[in-house]
Amino acid sequence: MLFGERPIVSRDGATVHRYRYADMLRRAKQLAGALGDLGVRPGDRVATLAWNDRQHLEAYFAVPAMGAVLHTLNVRLHARDLAYVIEHANDRVIILDRRLLPQFEQLPIPTCVQHVIVIGDGDLPDQAIAYEELLASADPDRFDYLDGDERSAAAMCYTSGTTGRPKGIIYSHRAIALQALSLLTADSIGLGQRDVVLAVVPMFHINGWCLPYAAALAGASLVLPGASLDPRSLVELVASERVTVSAGVPTVWLGVLDALAGGSLAGDISSLRALVIGGSAAPKSLVRRFQERYGVCVLQAWGMTETTSIATLCRLPPDLDEAAEDVQYDVRAKQGTPAPYLEVRARSPVGLVPWDGETLGELEVRGPTVASQYYNEPVASDRVTDDGWFRTGDVVTIDARGYVEICDRSKDLIRSGGEWISSVALENALMGHPAVAEAAVVAITHPKWGERPLAVVVLKAGRQVSAEDLRRHLAPDFAKWWLPDGFEFVDQIPRTSTGKFLKSALRERFRGAHADTRETL
């Protein structure tokens, strides 16, 4: 009624489809009615295996609105894990992007799946249903919104399963509504009607960080890039649609920066007012380069599957508006202050740590968008404290203003000679070197010190740098005993299904390497 004329742009390769929120809503009502005709009832799971496109958006609204539960499947999961989460969630229907059909056909489809609906033209697998034909069979005017409990399930996602089986999280209508509303607040992303949102973060990754719902709530235009997440495609969309806000993991935007700076890509990104970066810590150099070269403000954010996406976001406090640039960038490189209604604290082995910006502790969070348990887990989780706080596994400092800075995952901290070394701090500093494209730091065993840091580095195309050059680059900012004992230069760093560095693979690959590391630290 308010924003029906606002545009939605959906890209599929070279094809760009344009329609309006009113059109999307009408088709979502058709989808809901058609799913009902297939026997989907409130509480049933409807899975999607799809990229960021308009049909996926239609399912985002249709499934929860009819009282069913939207289960977004991670397209980057191994086939074994995909089959597991489909069965574990008891998905009755799968809405499938045709581009992912080869991947889907490798799955042992669990017996719980009763219908497969395929988006896109072409031949159908046996007993599959064509998406457009299904919609054409339903009358949108027959759809009635379900007057349900706001605490009932609306959607679910699974963790990426890097430390075991993926775990499911249920999101209530209330949690999603609060999360979307918080993204409209001024000191969060501040979404409004004049914004054009490019949803780069995959819609299967924590509900696309709730951006599709927040954009609709604000009346912002929405741009969906499909499967084309390369720098050229993204810059073309930013320029052609005059995008004002986007969000994604650091590696996506590092690629855009390098392509722009290297001269291999030209494009006008001046319309961007904010890039929200999360998933892993963005190097300070990325924040600075976007600001100083292109006038684009990078907003660091932190969140996880268990927090319904963004839980902290970094805005510069007003008392630092006139501070020196280096001071400002030091703050902007942090993950920021908690979202509305969310509380944070950090705990060390000896108790809660002070908010001094120096003392390390595991981050704990509490609030109405934080999960209290995992779906259908037979054993109670040890991730929730006795007084109801969720233990995130992230090691942080919190300063006097309440700004959280992620120092590491607890499993990735390096314990050297009884002292902690932050792999994240070293990685961010290494990625500030002009020759370095990416860097991951992992622990390797040491006979005297227990563990020592090893840096695994990917160089930019055509650039050369030595291990000693990188050690000298780090030396001014870190104690001598923090400096990596070894450097390995590789073509690429393995990643998890959500784009984070897969450090377990690096630790395994370089296990026993550099056994003759230096004794003098």
N, C-alpha and C positions, 0 to 999 in steps of 0.2 A: 504493500500500500504506500510505503514511503519512498522506496528506492528501486521500484520495479524497472525504471528506465536506465539504471546504471549498467554499464557494459561489463561483459565477461569475455575475455579473449582466450581461446584455447588453441595451442599450436600442436600440430601432428606432422613432424618432419617439415616439409616445405609448405604445408597447407595450414592456413590460419582461419579458424572459425570464430565468428563474432555473434553473440546474442546478448540478451539482457537477463537481469535477475528474474524478471517476470516469466521469461521463457524457461529459464532453468527450473523455477518453482513449479510451473505447469508440468514439465516433464518429470520432475521428482514425484509429483502427485500420481502421475501415470505409473511410474515405477513402483510406488508403494501399493497402488491398487493391483498391479499385475503380480507382485510378490504375494499379496494376500490371496489372489486367485490360485497361486501355486501351493498354498497351504501354510505360508509363513505366518506365525502368530506372535503376539507380544512375548518377548523373552527369547525368541529363537535367534540364533546367530546367522548373520549374512556376511560372508567374507568377500573382500575385494582383493584382486591381484592385478594391480593397474598402476600406471604412471599418473602424473598430475595432469588430468585432462577433464573436460566438461562432464563426461559420463561418470567419472569417479566423483566429481562434485555433486552430481545428482543423487548418487547413492549416499553421500555424506548427509544429505538432508532427508531423503526418502526413508531410509532404514530407521533412524532414531524416531522420526516423526510418527511412524506406525507402531512404535513400541517395541520393535525388534532391536537387536544389538549389532552395530556395525563393527566388523572385525577386519581391520586393515592388515593384510599380509605383507611382510617384508620381501620384496622381490629379489633381494640379494642374499636371502638365507639359502643355505645348502638344501638340496631336495629332501634329505633325511629330516632336517629340522622343520621344513615347511609341512611335510606330511604329519609330523608330530604335533605341531600347533593346530593344524586343521582338526585332527582327531581329538586333541586335548580340549579344544574349545567347543567341540561338537557342532561344527559348522554345518548347516543344512543346505545352504546355497552358496555358490561361488560365482561372483561376477568377475569375468576374466577379460583382460586386454588381449586382443588377438596377437599383438607383438610379443606377448609372453607365452604364447601357445606351445612353442617347442620346449620351454622350461616346464610348463605344466604337464606336458605329456610324459615327462620323466618321473612324475610323482606316482607313488602307489596311493591311489585315491581312497581315503577311508570310507567305510560303508555308511557313515553318518551323512555324507553328501548326497542329496537327493536330486539337485538340479545344478547344471552349469550353464551360465548365461555368458555369451561371448560378444564383446564389443568389437565392431569393425566388420568390413565386408569380406566375403570369401566363403570357401567351403567350411562347414561346421564339423567338429568331431561327432562321433556317434552320440545320439540322444541329447546333444547340446541345443540350446535355444539362442536364437539371434536376438540381440539386445533391442534393436529398433523394431523388430516384429513384435516383440513382447510389449514394448511401450504402446505400439499402435493398437494393441488389443484392449487397452484399458482406457476408461473415461476419467479424466482428472476431476470432473465435477462430482464423482462418487466418493471422493476421498474425504474422510472426516478426521480431523486431528484428534489424537488420543489425549484425553484429559487424565494424565497419569501422575504418579508420584515423582517429584523432582529428584528424589534420591534413588530412583530405579536406574537400571543399567541403560546406557545409551550407546556406548562404544567400548572397544577393548583393543589393546595392543600387547604384544609380547616383547620382552627384552631380547637383545641380540644373541644371548646365550654364549658369550665368550668364556664364561667360567663354569659352564654346565648347561643343562637343558634350559631353553628359553622359558621364562616365567610370564604368566599372564596378569595383566592389570585391567580391572574393570573401571570405567569412567561413568559416573552418574551424569544425568542431565544437569544437575546443580553444579557439579565440578566444572563441566565444560562451559556453562554459562558464566560462572565466576571467572574462569580463566580468560574467556573471550573479552569479558568486560574489563578485566585488568589491563589488557593490551590497548584499550582505548584511553587509559588515563595519561595525563600530560607527561608525567615523569617515567612512564613506560615507553611504548612505541608511539603512543599518542595518535592512533589511527582515527581518521575522520573522513567525511564525504569527499573531500578534495584529493584524497590519496588514490594512487594507483599502485596496487600491491602485486609484486611479482613473487609468486610462491615457489621458490627454488627448493626449499626443504621438502623432501618427499612426503606425500600425503600419508604414506604408511609409517612415517617416523613420528611417533607421538602425536597422531592426528595432525600432521603438518604444522606442529607447534601451535595449533589452534588458529592459524592465520585464516583458513577459509571461513570459519565461523565468525572470527573477529571482523573480517572485511565485510561480511554480510550484515553484521550488527551495526557497523559504522556507516554502511552505505558506500564503502570504497569500491572503486573498480578493481577487478581481479584479473590477473594475467597468469595463465597456466602454461608452463613450457613443455609439457609432455616429457618425452625421454631425452630431449636435446638439452643437455646441461653443459655443453662445451662452451668455452669463453666466447667464441664468435656468436653462437646462437643467443646467449644471454645478453651480450652487449647490443645485438640487433633488436632484441625485444625491449630493452631499457630505452634505446633511442627512439624506436618507432612508436612505442606506446607511452612515452614520457613517464616512465615508472618513477615513483617517489620513494617507495619503501620495498626492500627485499630482505630475505633472510635465508641463511644456509650455513653450512660448515665452513671452516677456514680454508680447506683445500680448494673449494670451488672459487673463492674470491682471490686466493693467491694466484690461481691460474689466470683469472681475468687481469689482475695487476700485471703479471709477467707478460701476458700477451700485449697489453696496451703499452707497457714500457719498452718492450722489445721491438716495437714497430711492426709486428706481424698482424696487428689488429688496430683498426681505427674506428672510433665511434663516440658519439656524444652521450656521456652519462651525467651531464650537468643537472638533469632533472632529479636525480637521487638526493633525498635529504637524509636518509638513514639506511644503513646496512646493519641488520641484526645478525650477529655471528655467535654461534654456540656449537655444542657437540664436542668441542675441545677448545682449549685456550688459544685465542688468536695472538700471534706475536705482536709485540708493541710496534715493530716495524711496519706491519700491515696497517694498523690503526693510523700510524703517522703518515704513511705514503698515500692512503686514500684521502686523508684530510688535506695534506699540503699540496698534492698534485692535482686533485680533482674536486676538492671542497666537499667531499662526502664524509659524513659523520658515521663512524663505526660504533655501534652499541654492542659491547660485550654482554652476553647473557649466559646463564647457566640453568640447566634443568635436567630432568631425566624422565624415563617412562613412568616412574613412580610418583612424579609430581605434576602430572597432566601438562607437561612441557615447561615453559619458561617460569622459573622460580625466583631468579634474581636478574637484575638488569642494571647496567652501569650508566648513569648520567653524572656529569660533573657537578659537584655541589656549588651553590652560588658564591660561597666565600672564596672559591678558587678561580672565579671568572677572570681576575686580573693577575693570577699567579704566573710564574715563569712557565714556558711551554713544557719543559722537561718535567716539572711538577704535575702539570695537567695530564701529560701522557702516562706518567706513573700511575695516576688514579684511573685513567680511562682503560688501562690494560687490565684492571681488575674485573671480576665478574659482577660486582655491584651490590646494591642493597636489595633486600627481599621485596617481593611483590606484595600488594595489599593483602592483609589477613594471613600472611605467612610469617612464621617466626624461625629464627636461626640461632644456633649455638654450636660450639665445638668442644669436643671432649678428648683429653689425653688419657694415658693410662692412670694418671693420678687424680683425674677429675676434670671439671669444666675449666676451659682456659680463659684467661682474660682477653678483653677486646683491646689488644695493644698493637695489632698489626704485625706481630713478630712470633708469638707462641703458636706452635703447630698443634692442631687437633683434628679429629674426624668430624666433619660437618654433620649435624643433625638438624632436621627440619620438622615443622609441625604446622598444620593448617588444613582448611576445608578442601584443598585440591591435592592433598598428599594421601597416598594409598595407606591403608592400615593392614592389608594382607595381600597375598598373591592368590590368584584364582585357582580354586580346586587343588590346593597344595595339601597333601595329607598330614604334613608336619607343620606345626606353628613356626612362623619365620622368626629367626633371631635378629632380624633387621629392625624390629620395633622395640624400643626400650620399655621398661616397666611403667614409665609415666607418659607413654604415648608418642614419643618422638621417633622419627624414621632415621635410621643410621644409613647415610648415603654411601660410605666407603671412600669419599673424597677427603683428602687431607688439605686443610685450609688454614689461613689466618683470617681474623676479623679485626678491623681497626676500630678506633674510637667512634667513628661515624656509622659503623655497621656495615662497611664495605667488605664483602667476602672476596678473598683471592684464593683461587684453586692452586695449590702447590703440587699436587699429585693425586693419583689414586693410591689408596693404602697399599695395594699389591705392587705398585710400580715405584714406590719410594726406594731409594738405595741406602742401605745401612752400611756405612764404611767406618770401621774403627769405633763403633758405638755411636756415631753421629749420623744424622739424616742428611741426604742430598736429594734435592728436588730435580727430577728428570725434566719436568715441565719448564722450570726456570732456564735450564741449560738449553733445551730445545728452542725456546723462544729467542734466546740470545744468539744461537747459531743461525736461526732463520733470519736474523738481522744482518748477516754477512751478505754482501752483494752477489757472491757467487753461489750461495746456497738456496736451493729451491725448497727442500724439505729436510728435516732432521728429527730423528727419534733417538732417545737416550735410554739405555737399559742397563741392568746390573749384570756383571759377570763375576764369577767367584774368584776370590783372591786368597792365597794361603795365609797371609798375615792380617789383612784388613777385613776379611769376610766377604765384602762386595766392593767393587769399584765400578764407576760409570764407563760405558762404552757408547760412543756416538756413531750412529748409522746415518750417513749423509747422502742425499741426492743433489747433484750439482745442476745448475741451470745449463741449458744447451749452450755449448761453445765456451763454457767457463772452466777454469782450472784453479785449484787451490790445494795446498798441502795440509797435512795434519798439523804441522807446526804453525802454519798460518792461522788455522782455526784456533789452536791453543792460545796463540798470542791475541787473537780477537777476543777471547773469553777472559783472559788474565786480568784486565783492569777492573772487572765487575764481580769476580768470584775469588774466594779464598783458594789458595794453591791446592788444597786437598780436595776441592770440588772438581777440579779440571779433569776431563776424561783421560783415562790412561791409553785408550786406543780409539782410532777412527777407522770406520769401514765405509768405503764409497760404493754405493750400489745404484742400479738403474731405477729401482722403485722400492717403496716400503709397503709391505703387505698391510691390508686394511680390514677392519671388521665390516659387517653388512651395513653399518650406519656411517662409514667413512672415517672412523677413528683408526689410529695406528694399532696394528695387531702386534703388541709387544711380546706376547707369549711366543709367537712365531720367530721373532728376532732373538729372543733369549735361547730358544731351542737351536736356532741356526748357528749362533755364535757361542754356544756352550763350550767351555774349555779354551776359547780363543784368548790370546794375549796372556798366557800363563806367566810370561816373564815380565809382567808389568813392573813399573819402577817402584823401588822400595822407599825412596825419599819423597815425602809428600809435604 
